[in-house]
């Protein structure tokens, strides 16, 4: 009995070649992803952490090498005492806490109204409300307006700037989530005699906790690390942590003292890191619940 060999056609050969390439790429994807994380995140973070524990001589050229002996306590103590960290920490909290609370309260109320109105004017208003995500605010205009209002260089002015900048972020996050909440819950509360604010406070707000937790972390991160807008609005009159680091470094106090600069960065990052560790479950819940719903 004779057998006849089947000659692969050119089309079949091309499909097999494409399939082989896709198979190789699928196997390489995890390796490429891990390599990208190491290069873009892990390596810079490692440099910051190890340099913060070195002496001045060892930190002149920041690298991945471990210090001969660790000097975290000495470096943190020097930064805390000479870098005006307590005053800057107070300034950051003075600006961040009211700004975050205000933007969450007003943004969630606005999101509730926009989500429950389906008319064309409200659709246009929603588009304008979230346009701030992609349209950067004009710094010169902000400063001029604050001067006209007498709020330039004040914490109140800086709080207003942050609230205006990140209101779009809250509305974008919350509006889509509110649309998934059944209308019947609000109607039942209204039948019981609850007014609009009571309906929002007792029915809507508790359901928004996961998504508001996510928005809180994002806005805290933006405000806590901001130096650009703080420099133009309150620079020289109120210290925040990143603004203070910029000032003391540019004034020469930390010149060539990379161990102190990185120690300052570590100290500045610790509060947000603690908050993130404590609230990570709520953050993940806010992201996934919005995606599932």
Backbone as CSV, one residue per row, in Angstrom:
resi,resn,N_x,N_y,N_z,CA_x,CA_y,CA_z,C_x,C_y,C_z
1,UNK,0.854,-1.198,0.000,0.000,0.000,0.000,0.879,1.233,0.000
2,UNK,0.689,2.077,-0.931,1.549,3.260,-1.071,0.906,4.456,-0.389
3,UNK,1.728,5.339,0.164,1.242,6.577,0.798,1.696,7.752,-0.026
4,UNK,0.864,8.743,-0.072,1.175,9.945,-0.853,1.454,11.089,0.099
5,UNK,2.608,11.709,-0.017,2.976,12.845,0.840,2.158,14.073,0.458
6,UNK,1.659,14.774,1.488,0.869,15.989,1.254,1.788,17.187,1.299
7,UNK,1.845,17.897,0.214,2.696,19.086,0.136,1.941,20.283,0.698
8,UNK,2.480,20.958,1.734,1.781,22.115,2.310,1.614,23.213,1.272
9,UNK,0.461,23.809,1.222,0.220,24.935,0.329,0.864,26.194,0.910
10,UNK,1.136,27.191,0.065,1.729,28.448,0.580,0.849,29.113,1.638
11,UNK,-0.478,29.080,1.445,-1.361,29.723,2.423,-1.277,29.036,3.775
12,UNK,-1.243,27.676,3.750,-1.137,26.939,5.007,0.200,27.206,5.678
13,UNK,1.247,27.310,4.884,2.575,27.593,5.443,2.595,28.961,6.116
14,UNK,1.953,29.957,5.477,1.924,31.298,6.068,1.131,31.309,7.371
15,UNK,-0.015,30.614,7.385,-0.807,30.567,8.619,-0.035,29.905,9.753
16,UNK,0.692,28.830,9.416,1.487,28.154,10.442,2.587,29.065,10.961
17,UNK,3.209,29.841,10.063,4.263,30.760,10.482,3.719,31.845,11.396
18,UNK,2.541,32.389,11.025,1.925,33.418,11.868,1.559,32.850,13.231
19,UNK,1.015,31.616,13.259,0.655,30.981,14.527,1.890,30.758,15.401
20,UNK,3.004,30.361,14.764,4.235,30.162,15.541,4.712,31.471,16.156
21,UNK,4.640,32.546,15.376,5.079,33.838,15.905,4.196,34.289,17.056
22,UNK,2.872,34.103,16.916,1.968,34.470,18.011,2.246,33.630,19.252
23,UNK,2.557,32.353,19.061,2.870,31.508,20.211,4.126,31.962,20.925
24,UNK,5.144,32.346,20.151,6.383,32.848,20.761,6.121,34.138,21.522
25,UNK,5.299,35.035,20.929,5.017,36.306,21.598,4.222,36.097,22.884
26,UNK,3.276,35.143,22.882,2.529,34.868,24.108,3.437,34.378,25.221
27,UNK,4.446,33.601,24.863,5.381,33.126,25.890,6.309,34.245,26.359
28,UNK,6.579,35.218,25.482,7.494,36.301,25.845,6.803,37.441,26.586
29,UNK,5.497,37.565,26.480,4.791,38.687,27.087,5.034,38.822,28.589
30,UNK,4.913,37.740,29.384,5.201,37.906,30.822,6.622,38.368,31.099
31,UNK,7.577,37.844,30.317,8.974,38.246,30.522,9.163,39.723,30.205
32,UNK,8.562,40.189,29.117,8.674,41.600,28.738,8.009,42.489,29.780
33,UNK,6.841,42.067,30.297,6.140,42.860,31.304,6.963,42.979,32.588
34,UNK,7.525,41.865,33.034,8.337,41.890,34.251,9.584,42.750,34.046
35,UNK,10.220,42.636,32.891,11.409,43.439,32.605,11.075,44.924,32.591
36,UNK,9.921,45.277,32.022,9.525,46.687,31.983,9.279,47.224,33.389
37,UNK,8.633,46.419,34.245,8.388,46.852,35.630,9.704,47.038,36.368
38,UNK,10.639,46.125,36.165,11.933,46.222,36.839,12.673,47.478,36.413
39,UNK,12.685,47.749,35.113,13.446,48.892,34.590,12.781,50.210,34.969
40,UNK,11.458,50.299,34.849,10.761,51.565,35.018,10.368,51.865,36.456
41,UNK,10.181,50.836,37.285,9.687,51.061,38.647,10.670,50.558,39.701
42,UNK,11.016,49.293,39.618,11.799,48.681,40.692,13.192,49.294,40.799
43,UNK,13.868,49.498,39.679,15.234,50.026,39.731,15.290,51.442,40.300
44,UNK,14.466,52.405,39.816,14.495,53.738,40.440,14.115,53.720,41.920
45,UNK,13.119,52.894,42.277,12.726,52.809,43.681,13.862,52.261,44.539
46,UNK,14.561,51.267,44.024,15.686,50.699,44.759,16.787,51.733,44.957
47,UNK,17.072,52.532,43.930,18.097,53.575,44.036,17.724,54.565,45.132
48,UNK,16.456,54.968,45.181,16.010,55.913,46.211,16.183,55.317,47.601
49,UNK,15.765,54.073,47.783,15.800,53.458,49.108,17.222,53.239,49.603
50,UNK,18.103,52.743,48.746,19.464,52.462,49.207,20.261,53.751,49.365
51,UNK,20.029,54.753,48.496,20.767,56.003,48.615,20.370,56.756,49.877
52,UNK,19.108,56.640,50.291,18.660,57.307,51.508,19.363,56.769,52.746
53,UNK,19.963,55.586,52.682,20.649,55.008,53.820,22.158,55.103,53.746
54,UNK,22.687,55.845,52.761,24.129,55.946,52.587,24.688,57.210,53.241
55,UNK,26.008,57.264,53.307,26.683,58.480,53.740,26.795,59.430,52.551
56,UNK,27.228,60.659,52.804,27.366,61.635,51.724,28.365,61.168,50.676
57,UNK,29.502,60.603,51.114,30.530,60.162,50.174,30.012,59.044,49.272
58,UNK,29.296,58.087,49.836,28.787,56.975,49.045,27.647,57.392,48.119
59,UNK,26.951,58.472,48.471,25.781,58.893,47.698,26.106,59.922,46.627
60,UNK,27.382,60.278,46.473,27.731,61.280,45.457,27.312,60.838,44.066
61,UNK,27.443,59.552,43.784,27.009,58.986,42.502,25.966,57.907,42.800
62,UNK,24.682,58.265,42.826,23.641,57.274,43.163,23.674,56.063,42.240
63,UNK,23.641,54.889,42.832,23.676,53.647,42.055,22.895,52.573,42.806
64,UNK,22.953,51.353,42.263,22.186,50.249,42.840,22.900,49.551,43.988
65,UNK,24.146,49.930,44.260,24.935,49.233,45.275,24.413,49.522,46.678
66,UNK,24.518,48.511,47.534,24.130,48.683,48.925,25.156,49.536,49.663
67,UNK,24.734,50.286,50.688,25.706,51.058,51.469,26.582,50.149,52.322
68,UNK,27.757,50.623,52.653,28.642,49.858,53.528,27.992,49.661,54.894
69,UNK,27.464,50.738,55.438,26.664,50.687,56.666,25.430,51.555,56.460
70,UNK,24.329,51.149,57.078,23.078,51.872,56.901,23.027,53.080,57.834
71,UNK,22.534,54.217,57.293,22.467,55.462,58.062,21.080,56.085,57.956
72,UNK,20.069,55.255,57.957,18.704,55.774,57.844,18.361,56.728,58.990
73,UNK,18.654,56.306,60.218,18.272,57.107,61.376,18.942,58.473,61.351
74,UNK,20.253,58.491,61.063,20.965,59.763,61.018,20.444,60.666,59.915
75,UNK,20.212,60.104,58.721,19.749,60.917,57.598,18.337,61.446,57.830
76,UNK,17.448,60.591,58.328,16.091,61.046,58.592,16.061,62.113,59.679
77,UNK,16.885,61.945,60.705,16.931,62.938,61.781,17.422,64.282,61.274
78,UNK,18.475,64.258,60.439,19.014,65.512,59.897,18.005,66.206,58.991
79,UNK,17.334,65.424,58.166,16.324,66.000,57.281,15.182,66.598,58.095
80,UNK,14.719,65.879,59.100,13.594,66.340,59.906,13.922,67.644,60.632
81,UNK,15.155,67.763,61.124,15.528,68.929,61.914,15.928,70.123,61.053
82,UNK,16.674,69.886,59.981,17.211,70.989,59.184,16.368,71.323,57.953
83,UNK,15.495,70.417,57.535,14.739,70.635,56.299,13.361,71.228,56.488
84,UNK,13.036,71.687,57.702,11.724,72.284,57.993,10.583,71.335,57.611
85,UNK,10.776,70.053,57.855,9.768,69.056,57.495,8.470,69.216,58.301
86,UNK,8.503,69.437,59.620,7.232,69.564,60.359,6.342,70.685,59.825
87,UNK,6.946,71.855,59.550,6.142,72.976,59.020,5.593,72.647,57.639
88,UNK,6.417,72.014,56.801,5.958,71.647,55.464,4.874,70.576,55.515
89,UNK,5.008,69.632,56.460,3.983,68.611,56.630,2.651,69.239,57.036
90,UNK,2.716,70.195,57.943,1.496,70.902,58.340,0.874,71.657,57.177
91,UNK,1.716,72.290,56.337,1.192,72.997,55.174,0.532,72.064,54.177
92,UNK,1.127,70.906,53.954,0.534,69.930,53.029,-0.817,69.450,53.537
93,UNK,-0.896,69.145,54.838,-2.170,68.686,55.400,-3.212,69.808,55.391
94,UNK,-2.775,71.039,55.655,-3.691,72.183,55.676,-4.353,72.382,54.319
95,UNK,-3.616,72.095,53.255,-4.155,72.272,51.901,-4.881,71.021,51.427
96,UNK,-4.298,69.850,51.670,-4.830,68.626,51.079,-6.154,68.193,51.691
97,UNK,-6.263,68.187,53.010,-7.458,67.650,53.665,-8.722,68.416,53.265
98,UNK,-8.763,69.758,53.390,-9.985,70.454,52.952,-10.247,70.323,51.458
99,UNK,-9.186,70.324,50.645,-9.376,70.214,49.197,-9.998,68.874,48.823
100,UNK,-9.496,67.802,49.422,-10.011,66.471,49.103,-11.453,66.318,49.597
101,UNK,-11.721,66.740,50.828,-13.080,66.626,51.360,-14.063,67.468,50.549
102,UNK,-13.644,68.681,50.189,-14.528,69.556,49.426,-14.820,69.030,48.038
103,UNK,-13.797,68.553,47.345,-14.016,68.071,45.976,-14.822,66.776,45.979
104,UNK,-14.663,65.945,46.997,-15.461,64.723,47.074,-16.927,65.045,47.358
105,UNK,-17.175,65.975,48.274,-18.560,66.316,48.616,-19.274,66.959,47.422
106,UNK,-18.690,68.008,46.860,-19.334,68.701,45.750,-19.368,67.840,44.489
107,UNK,-18.273,67.092,44.237,-18.220,66.254,43.042,-19.226,65.124,43.078
108,UNK,-19.419,64.512,44.245,-20.385,63.418,44.328,-21.815,63.935,44.198
109,UNK,-22.113,65.109,44.769,-23.440,65.701,44.598,-23.705,66.036,43.133
110,UNK,-22.718,66.650,42.478,-22.876,66.975,41.063,-23.036,65.716,40.224
111,UNK,-22.286,64.672,40.550,-22.385,63.413,39.804,-23.763,62.790,39.947
112,UNK,-24.321,62.867,41.144,-25.660,62.318,41.369,-26.699,63.016,40.498
113,UNK,-26.606,64.347,40.438,-27.562,65.104,39.623,-27.359,64.810,38.137
114,UNK,-26.109,64.804,37.685,-25.836,64.551,36.269,-26.234,63.139,35.862
115,UNK,-26.073,62.179,36.774,-26.419,60.792,36.441,-27.923,60.581,36.357
116,UNK,-28.694,61.379,37.086,-30.146,61.192,37.113,-30.871,62.065,36.087
117,UNK,-30.174,62.856,35.318,-30.788,63.684,34.291,-30.294,63.215,32.928
118,UNK,-31.217,62.887,32.065,-30.852,62.351,30.749,-31.148,63.309,29.603
119,UNK,-31.418,64.567,29.896,-31.718,65.530,28.846,-30.436,65.981,28.154
120,UNK,-30.595,66.575,26.978,-29.427,67.028,26.217,-28.626,68.116,26.946
121,UNK,-29.266,69.123,27.554,-28.468,70.127,28.282,-27.590,69.516,29.375
122,UNK,-28.111,68.517,30.086,-27.308,67.892,31.135,-26.194,67.032,30.536
123,UNK,-26.428,66.459,29.352,-25.364,65.716,28.673,-24.227,66.651,28.273
124,UNK,-24.586,67.840,27.782,-23.562,68.835,27.444,-22.838,69.293,28.708
125,UNK,-23.591,69.499,29.779,-22.980,69.918,31.045,-22.021,68.863,31.567
126,UNK,-22.381,67.584,31.427,-21.483,66.504,31.851,-20.199,66.500,31.023
127,UNK,-20.333,66.700,29.706,-19.144,66.754,28.848,-18.228,67.908,29.253
128,UNK,-18.820,69.049,29.579,-18.008,70.182,30.037,-17.372,69.897,31.392
129,UNK,-18.115,69.192,32.256,-17.611,68.916,33.598,-16.392,68.010,33.571
130,UNK,-16.351,67.029,32.675,-15.211,66.106,32.628,-14.128,66.573,31.658
131,UNK,-14.352,67.696,30.982,-13.336,68.183,30.039,-12.054,68.596,30.747
132,UNK,-12.156,68.881,32.052,-10.958,69.260,32.802,-9.936,68.156,32.918
133,UNK,-10.336,66.919,32.611,-9.383,65.809,32.679,-8.325,65.952,31.592
134,UNK,-8.733,66.441,30.418,-7.807,66.523,29.284,-7.358,67.947,29.007
135,UNK,-8.044,68.950,29.557,-7.672,70.344,29.321,-6.925,70.877,30.531
136,UNK,-5.634,71.159,30.411,-4.867,71.650,31.567,-5.274,73.066,31.925
137,UNK,-5.323,73.388,33.225,-5.674,74.754,33.629,-4.561,75.738,33.287
138,UNK,-4.955,76.957,32.989,-3.990,78.012,32.641,-3.468,78.638,33.926
139,UNK,-2.174,78.499,34.163,-1.589,78.970,35.424,-1.685,80.487,35.540
140,UNK,-1.386,81.201,34.452,-1.415,82.667,34.498,-2.810,83.164,34.837
141,UNK,-3.817,82.579,34.200,-5.196,82.985,34.473,-5.575,82.702,35.923
142,UNK,-5.170,81.547,36.437,-5.472,81.199,37.830,-4.879,82.220,38.785
143,UNK,-3.622,82.577,38.573,-2.958,83.532,39.464,-3.629,84.895,39.392
144,UNK,-3.987,85.332,38.186,-4.632,86.639,38.039,-5.999,86.660,38.728
145,UNK,-6.770,85.592,38.567,-8.082,85.527,39.212,-7.935,85.534,40.732
146,UNK,-6.977,84.782,41.255,-6.771,84.750,42.705,-6.336,86.107,43.234
147,UNK,-5.535,86.830,42.461,-5.141,88.178,42.889,-6.336,89.113,42.935
148,UNK,-7.223,89.009,41.956,-8.414,89.854,41.948,-9.317,89.541,43.137
149,UNK,-9.337,88.271,43.550,-10.170,87.865,44.684,-9.475,88.055,46.021
150,UNK,-8.202,88.424,45.993,-7.453,88.578,47.233,-7.041,87.268,47.869
151,UNK,-6.982,86.181,47.085,-6.662,84.857,47.618,-5.293,84.354,47.173
152,UNK,-4.551,85.165,46.449,-3.223,84.732,46.002,-2.300,84.569,47.200
153,UNK,-1.577,83.471,47.218,-0.641,83.214,48.307,-1.282,82.719,49.571
154,UNK,-2.549,82.316,49.523,-3.245,81.841,50.720,-3.601,80.365,50.568
155,UNK,-3.802,79.724,51.719,-4.213,78.323,51.695,-5.599,78.170,51.092
156,UNK,-6.494,79.133,51.333,-7.847,79.070,50.774,-7.788,79.101,49.247
157,UNK,-6.940,79.955,48.693,-6.785,79.999,47.245,-6.244,78.707,46.674
158,UNK,-5.276,78.112,47.370,-4.707,76.851,46.895,-5.728,75.729,46.972
159,UNK,-6.549,75.724,48.029,-7.605,74.716,48.146,-8.599,74.856,46.999
160,UNK,-8.983,76.098,46.688,-9.902,76.315,45.577,-9.330,75.867,44.247
161,UNK,-8.036,76.088,44.046,-7.386,75.648,42.800,-7.436,74.131,42.676
162,UNK,-7.089,73.437,43.726,-7.103,71.970,43.687,-8.517,71.434,43.495
163,UNK,-9.486,72.038,44.147,-10.860,71.581,43.970,-11.314,71.765,42.525
164,UNK,-10.979,72.897,41.930,-11.350,73.107,40.539,-10.633,72.171,39.589
165,UNK,-9.371,71.861,39.888,-8.595,70.997,39.002,-9.089,69.561,39.005
166,UNK,-9.484,69.051,40.169,-9.782,67.629,40.285,-11.268,67.322,40.422
167,UNK,-12.110,68.344,40.264,-13.553,68.102,40.253,-13.934,67.198,39.083
168,UNK,-13.283,67.391,37.937,-13.588,66.567,36.765,-13.296,65.098,37.029
169,UNK,-12.214,64.819,37.749,-11.858,63.432,38.046,-12.936,62.752,38.883
170,UNK,-13.431,63.447,39.908,-14.469,62.872,40.764,-15.750,62.653,39.968
171,UNK,-16.150,63.636,39.177,-17.383,63.502,38.392,-17.263,62.343,37.411
172,UNK,-16.109,62.193,36.790,-15.913,61.100,35.844,-16.018,59.747,36.538
173,UNK,-15.430,59.623,37.717,-15.462,58.353,38.448,-16.864,58.035,38.959
174,UNK,-17.536,59.026,39.518,-18.741,58.760,40.292,-19.996,58.690,39.419
175,UNK,-20.057,59.487,38.366,-21.291,59.543,37.573,-21.667,58.178,37.008
176,UNK,-20.709,57.495,36.415,-20.997,56.174,35.868,-21.424,55.185,36.936
177,UNK,-20.874,55.319,38.137,-21.254,54.421,39.227,-22.674,54.700,39.698
178,UNK,-23.042,55.979,39.781,-24.389,56.333,40.240,-25.438,55.789,39.283
179,UNK,-25.126,55.754,37.995,-26.094,55.267,37.012,-26.435,53.791,37.211
180,UNK,-25.602,53.067,37.917,-25.882,51.652,38.164,-26.748,51.438,39.400
181,UNK,-26.988,52.494,40.188,-27.807,52.376,41.400,-29.275,52.434,40.994
182,UNK,-30.095,51.486,41.390,-31.516,51.474,40.997,-32.255,52.722,41.477
183,UNK,-33.122,53.263,40.617,-33.936,54.422,40.981,-34.908,54.086,42.108
184,UNK,-35.296,52.821,42.202,-36.299,52.446,43.184,-35.868,52.746,44.618
185,UNK,-34.564,52.683,44.873,-34.087,52.990,46.229,-34.378,54.437,46.593
186,UNK,-34.160,55.346,45.667,-34.427,56.754,45.929,-35.927,57.017,46.017
187,UNK,-36.705,56.365,45.152,-38.151,56.572,45.170,-38.759,56.092,46.480
188,UNK,-38.244,54.987,47.009,-38.751,54.496,48.294,-38.456,55.480,49.412
189,UNK,-37.273,56.084,49.379,-36.929,57.072,50.408,-37.796,58.321,50.274
190,UNK,-38.094,58.734,49.052,-38.940,59.915,48.858,-40.370,59.651,49.318
191,UNK,-40.844,58.434,49.100,-42.181,58.076,49.581,-42.258,58.193,51.096
192,UNK,-41.151,57.880,51.767,-41.104,57.983,53.227,-40.924,59.412,53.704
193,UNK,-40.862,60.365,52.770,-40.778,61.777,53.145,-39.383,62.355,53.178
194,UNK,-38.386,61.657,52.668,-37.008,62.155,52.677,-36.815,63.192,51.571
195,UNK,-36.110,64.284,51.908,-35.779,65.301,50.928,-34.561,64.905,50.119
196,UNK,-34.183,65.720,49.114,-33.048,65.373,48.246,-31.745,65.148,49.012
197,UNK,-31.405,66.056,49.939,-30.155,65.895,50.672,-30.173,64.656,51.557
198,UNK,-31.323,64.370,52.162,-31.401,63.169,53.002,-31.314,61.907,52.155
199,UNK,-31.920,61.919,50.969,-31.807,60.770,50.068,-30.350,60.537,49.705
200,UNK,-29.661,61.628,49.387,-28.248,61.481,49.019,-27.432,60.973,50.196
201,UNK,-27.665,61.526,51.373,-26.853,61.174,52.542,-27.105,59.760,53.026
202,UNK,-28.343,59.313,52.980,-28.681,58.012,53.557,-28.706,56.864,52.548
203,UNK,-28.953,57.180,51.280,-29.082,56.127,50.266,-27.873,56.095,49.329
204,UNK,-27.556,57.227,48.733,-26.533,57.256,47.680,-25.123,57.224,48.256
205,UNK,-24.853,58.083,49.229,-23.484,58.219,49.735,-22.900,56.916,50.276
206,UNK,-23.630,56.126,51.072,-23.044,54.860,51.536,-22.672,53.916,50.401
207,UNK,-23.432,53.948,49.310,-23.120,53.078,48.172,-21.910,53.569,47.385
208,UNK,-21.542,54.836,47.571,-20.416,55.414,46.824,-19.079,55.240,47.535
209,UNK,-19.079,54.624,48.711,-17.836,54.526,49.493,-16.692,53.871,48.710
210,UNK,-16.900,52.747,48.004,-15.766,52.148,47.282,-15.183,53.055,46.211
211,UNK,-16.040,53.659,45.381,-15.522,54.497,44.301,-14.949,55.802,44.851
212,UNK,-15.524,56.331,45.908,-14.961,57.533,46.519,-13.610,57.252,47.175
213,UNK,-13.431,56.042,47.696,-12.126,55.667,48.255,-11.048,55.682,47.169
214,UNK,-11.391,55.156,45.999,-10.439,55.173,44.885,-10.116,56.594,44.471
215,UNK,-11.159,57.431,44.328,-10.935,58.826,43.946,-10.125,59.569,45.001
216,UNK,-10.353,59.247,46.272,-9.609,59.911,47.349,-8.117,59.656,47.240
217,UNK,-7.746,58.398,47.020,-6.329,58.074,46.922,-5.689,58.791,45.735
218,UNK,-6.366,58.790,44.601,-5.811,59.444,43.406,-5.632,60.941,43.630
219,UNK,-6.639,61.595,44.197,-6.544,63.040,44.401,-5.512,63.368,45.468
220,UNK,-5.462,62.581,46.536,-4.422,62.786,47.552,-3.030,62.669,46.940
221,UNK,-2.853,61.707,46.059,-1.563,61.532,45.403,-1.211,62.746,44.560
222,UNK,-2.177,63.259,43.795,-1.927,64.436,42.967,-1.579,65.655,43.811
223,UNK,-2.388,65.911,44.841,-2.198,67.114,45.656,-0.929,67.017,46.487
224,UNK,-0.681,65.842,47.067,0.472,65.665,47.951,1.787,65.884,47.214
225,UNK,1.853,65.478,45.947,3.106,65.564,45.192,3.203,66.797,44.304
226,UNK,2.204,67.666,44.352,2.215,68.815,43.451,3.219,69.871,43.906
227,UNK,4.010,70.332,42.974,4.920,71.438,43.241,4.720,72.563,42.247
228,UNK,4.214,72.241,41.053,4.105,73.230,39.984,3.096,74.320,40.343
229,UNK,1.846,73.931,40.630,0.826,74.929,40.925,1.050,75.563,42.292
230,UNK,1.550,74.787,43.247,1.841,75.361,44.560,2.915,76.442,44.467
231,UNK,3.868,76.260,43.557,4.941,77.243,43.405,4.386,78.589,42.953
232,UNK,3.424,78.587,42.040,2.890,79.838,41.508,1.830,80.457,42.412
233,UNK,1.094,79.628,43.159,-0.016,80.158,43.945,0.424,80.550,45.350
234,UNK,1.148,79.676,46.054,1.511,79.948,47.446,3.019,79.933,47.666
235,UNK,3.807,79.880,46.608,5.262,79.814,46.764,5.806,80.966,47.584
236,UNK,6.589,80.636,48.632,7.188,81.655,49.482,6.328,82.079,50.652
237,UNK,5.039,81.737,50.638,4.139,82.142,51.723,3.635,80.960,52.533
238,UNK,3.558,79.805,51.900,3.119,78.592,52.585,3.933,77.429,52.062
239,UNK,4.501,76.658,52.957,5.326,75.520,52.571,4.487,74.253,52.515
240,UNK,4.651,73.487,51.435,4.188,72.102,51.383,5.429,71.228,51.237
241,UNK,5.278,69.929,51.409,6.449,69.054,51.392,7.215,69.098,50.066
242,UNK,6.576,68.890,48.911,7.351,68.954,47.665,7.886,70.346,47.374
243,UNK,7.111,71.388,47.713,7.592,72.750,47.498,8.779,73.060,48.404
244,UNK,8.736,72.577,49.639,9.846,72.784,50.565,11.097,72.043,50.099
245,UNK,10.925,70.823,49.586,12.071,70.083,49.065,12.706,70.827,47.902
246,UNK,11.889,71.359,47.017,12.413,72.136,45.891,13.181,73.361,46.375
247,UNK,12.655,74.025,47.373,13.278,75.253,47.859,14.603,74.980,48.558
248,UNK,14.632,73.994,49.458,15.875,73.739,50.197,16.941,73.147,49.281
249,UNK,16.533,72.360,48.283,17.510,71.800,47.355,18.082,72.876,46.453
250,UNK,17.234,73.774,45.961,17.715,74.833,45.074,18.501,75.892,45.826
251,UNK,18.266,76.014,47.145,19.005,76.993,47.941,20.397,76.505,48.309
252,UNK,20.709,75.244,48.040,22.056,74.739,48.286,22.203,73.948,49.562
253,UNK,21.127,73.860,50.376,21.239,73.121,51.631,21.542,71.654,51.381
254,UNK,20.943,71.093,50.308,21.143,69.684,49.997,22.043,69.499,48.781
255,UNK,22.815,70.518,48.439,23.663,70.435,47.262,24.655,69.281,47.412
256,UNK,24.641,68.368,46.454,25.495,67.173,46.452,25.193,66.224,47.613
257,UNK,24.127,66.485,48.345,23.740,65.598,49.439,22.574,64.725,48.985
258,UNK,22.863,63.820,48.068,21.798,62.988,47.529,21.185,62.093,48.593
259,UNK,21.964,61.728,49.600,21.412,60.888,50.654,20.316,61.619,51.425
260,UNK,20.461,62.954,51.600,19.437,63.729,52.284,18.219,63.972,51.390
261,UNK,18.463,64.215,50.116,17.352,64.426,49.188,16.470,63.182,49.113
262,UNK,17.116,62.023,48.962,16.340,60.784,48.865,15.706,60.408,50.204
263,UNK,16.375,60.761,51.313,15.757,60.541,52.622,14.503,61.406,52.768
264,UNK,14.561,62.625,52.260,13.389,63.498,52.270,12.265,62.893,51.432
265,UNK,12.618,62.368,50.258,11.608,61.749,49.385,10.940,60.573,50.087
266,UNK,11.723,59.758,50.782,11.155,58.609,51.504,10.214,59.087,52.602
267,UNK,10.637,60.084,53.369,9.779,60.613,54.428,8.486,61.186,53.853
268,UNK,8.598,61.885,52.726,7.433,62.503,52.113,6.446,61.459,51.584
269,UNK,6.956,60.302,51.197,6.105,59.262,50.618,5.463,58.366,51.669
270,UNK,5.997,58.348,52.884,5.498,57.418,53.895,4.023,57.607,54.238
271,UNK,3.515,58.838,54.450,2.095,58.967,54.818,1.148,58.383,53.773
272,UNK,1.389,58.683,52.493,0.526,58.143,51.445,0.679,56.634,51.326
273,UNK,1.889,56.135,51.555,2.105,54.697,51.496,1.303,53.987,52.583
274,UNK,1.291,54.555,53.776,0.515,53.966,54.873,-0.968,53.992,54.551
275,UNK,-1.452,55.127,54.034,-2.868,55.234,53.667,-3.226,54.213,52.604
276,UNK,-2.354,54.046,51.616,-2.635,53.097,50.540,-2.678,51.667,51.067
277,UNK,-1.754,51.324,51.964,-1.746,49.966,52.515,-3.019,49.696,53.308
278,UNK,-3.456,50.687,54.089,-4.657,50.511,54.905,-5.907,50.422,54.041
279,UNK,-5.965,51.227,52.963,-7.197,51.330,52.175,-7.144,50.562,50.863
280,UNK,-6.150,49.691,50.675,-6.005,49.048,49.372,-7.211,48.181,49.014
281,UNK,-7.824,47.537,50.000,-8.992,46.705,49.690,-10.152,47.541,49.164
282,UNK,-10.361,48.689,49.773,-11.440,49.561,49.299,-11.123,50.113,47.913
283,UNK,-9.848,50.406,47.654,-9.463,50.936,46.344,-9.727,49.903,45.264
284,UNK,-9.279,48.680,45.492,-9.495,47.612,44.506,-10.983,47.338,44.351
285,UNK,-11.724,47.392,45.473,-13.167,47.176,45.402,-13.841,48.250,44.570
286,UNK,-13.387,49.496,44.706,-13.978,50.578,43.924,-13.727,50.419,42.447
287,UNK,-12.542,49.964,42.064,-12.222,49.782,40.646,-13.005,48.624,40.078
288,UNK,-12.975,47.474,40.771,-13.623,46.278,40.224,-15.132,46.379,40.242
289,UNK,-15.708,47.000,41.273,-17.165,47.116,41.321,-17.684,47.979,40.197
290,UNK,-16.956,49.037,39.896,-17.363,49.876,38.776,-17.257,49.140,37.468
291,UNK,-16.241,48.277,37.315,-16.083,47.527,36.079,-17.152,46.461,35.933
292,UNK,-17.472,45.754,37.044,-18.474,44.685,36.985,-19.851,45.234,36.733
293,UNK,-20.191,46.327,37.434,-21.525,46.901,37.279,-21.668,47.578,35.928
